[in-house]
Each structure stands twice: as structure tokens, then as C-alpha cells.
């Protein structure tokens, strides 16, 4: 669930400057077709999702590791 939330935030954070630059900058208007814009936005969303998912899995693994339970018993 946290990964999906991060993906939504990253989508908005990537979409706003991408779409604004295509409207305002002549270079971006010429070189970034709709496919390139979608690729930029979806790449940012995918990266955010997998980074958060990885951190969540690592945190869960640390919490449930045998070493952590052993140290707690001492």
C-alpha cells in the first residue's frame, strides 16, 4: 500500500513539470512527443513504487529476523 501511495505522489510530481515544460520550452515541445512524456512520468512512478516496496520488505525482514529476536532475549 505504501508503494502505491508513493507511486501516486511521484506521478504527480513528475507529470506537472513534464507537461509544463512541454508547453513552455521550445526544445521540449519539439523533442518530447506524447510517448516520451508518458515514459518519463511512468518511469518516475515505477521507480518510486519499487523503492518503497523494497524498503518495506527490508524493514519487515529486519523486524522478523532471527538476530533481532536473539538480541532481545539477552
C-alpha positions, 0 to 999 in steps of 0.5 A, spaced: 500 500 500 505 504 501 508 503 494 502 505 491 501 511 495 508 513 493 507 511 486 501 516 486 505 522 489 511 521 484 506 521 478 504 527 480 510 530 481 513 528 475 507 529 470 506 537 472 513 539 470 513 534 464 507 537 461 509 544 463 515 544 460 512 541 454 508 547 453 513 552 455 520 550 452 521 550 445 526 544 445 521 540 449 515 541 445 519 539 439 523 533 442 518 530 447 512 527 443 506 524 447 510 517 448 516 520 451 512 524 456 508 518 458 515 514 459 518 519 463 512 520 468 511 512 468 518 511 469 518 516 475 512 512 478 515 505 477 521 507 480 518 510 486 513 504 487 519 499 487 523 503 492 518 503 497 516 496 496 523 494 497 524 498 503 518 495 506 520 488 505 527 490 508 524 493 514 519 487 515 525 482 514 529 486 519 523 486 524 522 478 523 529 476 523 532 471 527 538 476 530 533 481 532 529 476 536 536 473 539 538 480 541 532 481 545 532 475 549 539 477 552 
